[in-house]
Amino acid sequence: MSSKVISIAQDFSPSPAGRYVSDGPFPGEKFLIELLLPAMQQYSEVTVNLDGTSGMGSSFLEEAFGGLVRRGFSREQLRQKLHIQTSRESYEHRIWNYIERAASSG
């Protein structure tokens, strides 16, 4: 089984913010397109480490992780493949809520 670990702080930005590319230099859309989506397509397991950032707003998290559903992943696939690593439990809870909402509205 192949796996990949992505550290948002180290591999993307210590200050991720915004939803769309038009919102600034390090938005959720850019993280999704450049790092998360390719990893999800290439590896059987992907762990995203959220620690080390200055914080992440709901627009970043919803676009990055809810965006996986809008790009064709089912909640079941994500439950099997995607692992969230964080010292802030609230982030993980929010991410799975965004995934559930995206799956329910799709």
C-alpha positions in Angstrom: 0.0 0.0 0.0 1.4 3.4 -1.0 1.1 6.3 1.3 1.9 10.0 1.3 2.1 12.6 4.1 1.4 16.2 3.3 2.3 18.9 5.8 0.4 22.0 5.1 2.9 24.2 6.9 6.0 22.7 5.3 4.7 21.7 1.9 2.3 24.5 1.2 2.3 27.5 3.5 2.5 28.3 7.3 -0.2 30.8 6.6 -2.9 29.2 4.4 -6.0 31.4 3.9 -8.9 31.9 1.6 -11.0 29.7 -0.6 -10.2 30.6 -4.2 -6.9 31.5 -6.0 -8.3 35.0 -6.4 -8.4 35.3 -2.5 -4.6 35.3 -2.1 -1.4 33.3 -2.5 -2.3 30.2 -0.4 -6.0 29.4 -0.6 -7.8 26.1 -0.3 -8.3 25.8 -4.0 -4.6 26.0 -4.7 -3.8 23.4 -2.0 -6.5 21.1 -3.4 -5.4 21.4 -7.0 -1.6 21.4 -6.5 -1.1 19.0 -3.6 -4.1 17.2 -2.2 -5.9 16.1 -5.3 -2.8 14.7 -7.0 -1.8 12.8 -3.9 -5.3 11.4 -3.5 -5.2 10.2 -7.1 -1.8 8.6 -6.8 -1.6 7.1 -3.4 -3.8 4.6 -1.5 -3.5 6.5 1.7 -2.9 10.2 2.3 -2.2 11.8 5.6 -2.6 15.6 5.9 -0.8 17.2 8.8 -2.4 20.5 9.8 0.0 21.4 12.6 2.5 24.2 12.3 0.3 26.8 10.6 -0.8 30.1 12.0 -4.4 28.8 11.7 -6.9 27.8 9.0 -10.2 29.4 8.3 -13.4 27.6 7.3 -13.1 28.8 3.7 -9.7 27.2 3.3 -10.7 24.0 4.9 -14.1 23.7 3.1 -12.6 24.3 -0.3 -9.6 22.0 0.2 -11.5 19.0 1.7 -15.1 19.5 0.6 -13.5 20.1 -2.8 -12.4 16.5 -2.9 -16.1 15.5 -3.0 -16.9 18.0 -5.7 -13.9 16.5 -7.7 -15.4 13.0 -7.6 -14.4 11.3 -4.3 -17.2 9.7 -2.3 -17.3 10.1 1.5 -16.6 6.4 1.7 -13.5 6.7 -0.4 -12.3 9.6 1.7 -12.9 7.7 5.0 -10.7 4.9 3.7 -7.9 7.0 2.1 -7.7 10.3 3.9 -6.2 10.7 7.4 -6.1 14.0 9.2 -3.3 14.6 11.7 -3.6 17.6 14.0 -3.2 18.6 17.6 -6.4 20.6 17.3 -9.3 18.1 17.3 -11.7 20.9 16.1 -10.0 21.0 12.7 -10.5 17.3 12.1 -14.1 17.6 13.2 -14.7 20.5 10.9 -13.1 18.8 7.9 -15.3 15.8 8.1 -18.3 18.0 8.5 -17.4 19.8 5.3 -16.9 16.5 3.5 -20.3 15.3 4.8 -22.0 18.5 3.7 -20.4 18.4 0.3 -21.5 14.8 -0.1 -25.1 15.5 1.0 -25.5 18.5 -1.3 -24.0 16.8 -4.4 
